Amino acid sequence: MTTDVVAVTATQLIIWLIIKTNVMGILVRKRKEKVLIDIKHPAQLNLFKGLSKQLKDENWDVTICYLKRGKLPKIIESEYAGFNTIPVGSSRGSKFSILWNGNVRRMFTFLDLIRKNRYDICVAASSIPLAMACKLSGTPIIQFYDDPERKKVNSLNERFSSQMFFPPIVEKTNKTSIFNCLKEWSYLSPKRFKPNPSILAKYNLTPYQYVFIREVSNKSFNYYNQEDAIICSFCKKIDANTKVVLSLEDKNYATKFPKSWIILEEPVEDIHSLIYYSRLVVSSGDSMAREGAMLGIQSVYCGIRKMKANELLIEQGILKHLPGEEAVTCINQTIDQPFNNTRQIEVRRRLLETWDDMNEFMRHQINQYKLVIK
């Protein structure tokens, strides 16, 4: 074989390798980017709902994992139709079930999922099992949370996560960054939420002529130290002439509330419109109390937890923390006052002008921390 023939053959081989390498590179780069989002509480479901849809529209392969707890699986089925949803772990309310099924077994299931599906990034709101699985598999995970009071939980999450994000209620560190809003703003901002008055007809309600009440169960770590059925204990002291819509987490207490109260059945269609058109929100859980405040409704949190996230809204005069029966006087006084629609509009306008767009913030961080596809 002549030198010229060898040179031509070698050149052809090099060109073929270059073409093949480029084609393979394009195929790898073109594959769908994969994200796993963990949801273990209804508030987290709402937090990631808009983000999940946006990522899916941008051609991400989105997997939604969720904890089998209470009504959450049924709500996931309704709210995340069309997504790849996978139950991971369970919680029956006991401390052992929360620890073993809700954490230890979840971590091993997550690790198996990550190794099998090779996710580019994982996203959660305080998920130690997922963070540990990501650490063991070398997968980036970012978490968006608002409860710095849970110091041990946050310490573990920070150790295993790529980055933790909080509202401006913590000090910025190497592993902790800030977003300028509360996480509920991801789905309650006027950019994301438009109230629909037609939902009121289903319950025979008139705008701003009823009270929205949320009673949480104490069968979770967040509320284990809280008296169960706080609002139930003083419900008969609330003005009997008031129309009340009740979101009751533990239906075993249903018969202990006034018969005239409307008890919602989950999953509730457009629950935030029901909150938006109420005249007052009362909640023994912190999340829905904040939701009411962000929707411009005077809100009362009557649980026992003191939270910095709540203080942001208390300082703005749109949320009050009155534990237990301390709330009764304020509730009845607010019921007697005319509803101020102008104030509601102003509150939401002010928050829109001063707070971050939470969905865009999360989307940006996902693109910052995801694995670089070679």
C-alpha positions, -999 to +999 in steps of 0.1 A: +000+000+000+015+033-010+020+062+013-007+082-005-032+055-001-024+052+037-027+090+041-061+090+023-074+061+043-062+077+076-078+109+066-111+092+059-109+074+092-103+107+111-132+124+093-154+094+101-145+095+138-151+133+139-185+129+123-194+100+146-182+119+177-202+150+167-233+130+160-231+112+193-224+144+211-256+159+195-276+129+205-264+131+241-270+169+243-304+165+227-317+139+252-344+152+276-330+166+308-344+147+338-356+161+371-370+144+401-393+165+423-402+151+458-436+161+474-445+150+509-471+176+519-500+194+501-482+228+505-452+214+486-476+201+459-486+237+452-451+250+455-439+228+426-470+227+404-463+257+382-426+249+380-433+213+369-456+224+341-430+249+329-402+224+329-424+199+310-432+226+284-395+231+280-390+194+272-377+183+306-385+147+317-403+154+350-408+127+376-430+136+406-424+114+437-448+117+466-453+103+501-483+081+506-498+102+534-535+111+540-552+125+510-520+134+492-520+105+467-555+114+456-546+151+452-515+142+433-536+121+409-558+151+403-533+179+402-504+162+384-524+143+357-501+136+327-469+135+348-449+105+357-458+101+393-442+076+417-452+069+453-422+067+475-426+057+512-456+062+534-467+077+567-495+064+589-491+091+615-471+072+642-436+082+650-422+048+639-440+050+606-427+085+599-392+075+608-390+041+591-414+042+561-413+080+556-375+084+559-353+053+560-371+032+534-377+063+513-340+069+511-332+035+496-361+038+472-348+072+460-313+058+456-326+030+434-346+054+413-317+078+408-293+051+398-318+036+374-330+069+358-298+090+360-316+123+369-297+155+361-310+172+393-334+166+421-356+192+438-374+192+471-386+212+501-369+196+531-364+160+521-336+144+540-341+109+524-338+124+489-308+145+499-290+115+513-297+095+482-284+123+460-252+126+481-246+089+478-252+089+440-234+122+432-266+139+419-272+176+426-301+185+447-315+219+456-341+225+482-365+254+488-377+258+524-391+283+548-387+268+583-353+277+599-367+267+633-362+230+625-325+233+631-316+195+632-335+189+600-320+218+582-285+209+594-288+175+578-304+188+546-277+214+543-250+188+547-264+165+519-278+191+495-260+212+468-278+243+480-306+253+504-328+283+497-348+303+522-368+335+524-350+365+539-353+351+574-319+335+576-282+345+573-267+337+539-239+310+540-219+289+516-247+263+514-277+286+522-290+312+498-320+336+498-352+341+477-371+374+483-406+361+490-424+332+507-427+299+490-465+301+488-460+331+464-450+305+437-487+298+431-505+328+447-488+357+429-512+376+407-490+364+378-499+328+387-533+329+403-566+344+391-596+340+414-626+324+399-659+335+415-679+307+398-667+282+424-688+299+451-721+287+435-711+251+443-713+259+480-740+286+478-716+313+490-715+351+486-682+368+481-667+381+514-697+369+534-682+338+549-651+327+570-626+301+558-612+278+585-585+252+582-580+226+610-548+205+606-541+172+622-512+168+647-502+135+631-470+149+617-436+160+631-445+196+625-475+195+648-467+166+672-463+190+701-495+209+692-529+202+708-551+183+683-582+200+670-574+235+683-602+253+665-627+225+674-620+233+710-634+269+707-655+266+675-688+271+694-676+305+706-674+318+670-704+339+660-732+314+653-747+335+625-715+334+605-713+311+574-682+290+577-663+268+552-641+242+569-611+225+555-607+196+580-576+174+577-588+147+602-625+139+593-629+120+626-637+154+641-664+163+616-693+157+640-678+179+667-681+211+646-714+231+642-737+213+618-742+245+598-705+246+588-697+234+553-670+207+555-649+204+523-641+171+507-606+167+492-594+171+466-611+205+467-616+222+434-600+257+433-595+260+471-576+292+467-605+310+451-626+299+481-599+315+503-597+346+482-634+354+484-637+348+522-637+377+547-614+360+572-591+330+572-585+311+605-560+282+605-544+259+631-517+252+604-492+278+594-492+273+556-529+281+550-527+311+574-499+325+552-519+317+521-548+337+533-526+367+541-509+366+507-543+366+491-550+398+508-574+384+534-570+392+571-557+359+585-553+344+620-529+316+628-540+299+660-514+272+662-485+271+687-455+274+664-436+307+663-421+310+628-400+336+612-418+331+579-450+342+597-433+372+611-427+386+576-465+388+572-472+399+608-449+429+603-470+439+573-502+437+593-518+410+572-514+381+596-520+376+633-506+349+656-531+342+684-527+307+698-557+287+707-587+304+723-569+338+722-581+340+686-618+341+695-622+378+702-602+388+671-623+364+649-656+378+661-645+414+658-633+409+623-666+392+613-685+423+625-664+447+604-672+454+567-648+437+543-622+461+528-618+451+491-595+480+484-571+468+511-570+433+495-560+446+461-534+469+476-518+441+496-514+419+466-501+448+444-475+456+470-463+421+473-461+417+435-440+448+432-415+439+460-412+401+459-394+377+436-412+356+410-407+323+428-412+301+398-386+319+377-362+319+407-365+281+410-362+275+373-330+296+372-315+277+401-323+244+385-304+254+354-275+267+376-271+234+395-280+206+371-254+182+359-235+195+328-243+171+300-211+163+281 
